[in-house]
Amino acid sequence: MSETSTPKKRVAFFDVDGTLLKSTIVHYYIYLRSAQMPFLLKYFWLIAFLPKTVYYLILDSISRTRFNRVFYRSYRGMDGVEVKALSAEMFETSLRPKIYAEAVSQIQEHKEDGTAVVLVTGSLDFIVQPIADYLGVDAVLAPQLREENGRFTGELTTVPLIGEEKAKAVRSYADQHEISLEESYAYGDSGSDLPMLECVGNPVAVNPGKKFRQKALASGWEIHEWL
């Protein structure tokens, strides 16, 4: 008789920005950079920063991976310990109220049926960790900023987790933890999440835009509208 193999586990993989909560890597940076500025200085800093957003939007439309690399250079020279402490404060004051109640319920439902929950995001690890702790997830797959002498260099230690890189991270996690991707779930809100959704048996589109919605409908995927 052949040995019976141990059944593989399943995971619900969640994108973060736009899927679990309404925010972006730009919002995070603005908060962390300006949080300790006096009001007047913050006002002028924001005025100076706003024109850069046009450049970032254009760059994002061309290549989100390139946009992430360029944008994260804005953190160059910032104190690592200070920024990480501010990220915890940012979660309490700004991010927690933005988490979709339906996302919390969906995660709880997965936990109750024995499905592990993993966040997969292009946002920085120290920004996402308070969100992960609050939701009680099993793991976080997120990029890290390189540090030298306690300050960020502005360079990532890994490739940005965008597009196909998200799918690679999911497949690698599944291989390492004996996960059945066919039985697993993935939740995403945009085209950059497509490769991740396409590598699981149960893809879910969350608050999709027009093009992403068309793809989800054509593929017979679940669509969730979270407010």
Sequence and secondary structure as in RCSB ss.txt:
>XXXX:A:sequence
MSETSTPKKRVAFFDVDGTLLKSTIVHYYIYLRSAQMPFLLKYFWLIAFLPKTVYYLILDSISRTRFNRVFYRSY
RGMDGVEVKALSAEMFETSLRPKIYAEAVSQIQEHKEDGTAVVLVTGSLDFIVQPIADYLGVDAVLAPQLREENG
RFTGELTTVPLIGEEKAKAVRSYADQHEISLEESYAYGDSGSDLPMLECVGNPVAVNPGKKFRQKALASGWEIHE
WL
>XXXX:A:secstr
        B EEEE  BTTTBS  HHHHHHHHHHTTS HHHHHHHHHHHHHHHHHHHHHHHH HHHHHHHHHGGG
TT BHHHHHHHHHHHIIIIIGGGB HHHHHHHHHHHHTT EEEEE SS HHHHHHHHHHHT SEEE   EEEETT
EEEEEESS    THHHHHHHHHHHHHTTB GGG EEEESSGGGHHHHHTSSEEEEES  HHHHHHHHHHT EEE 
  
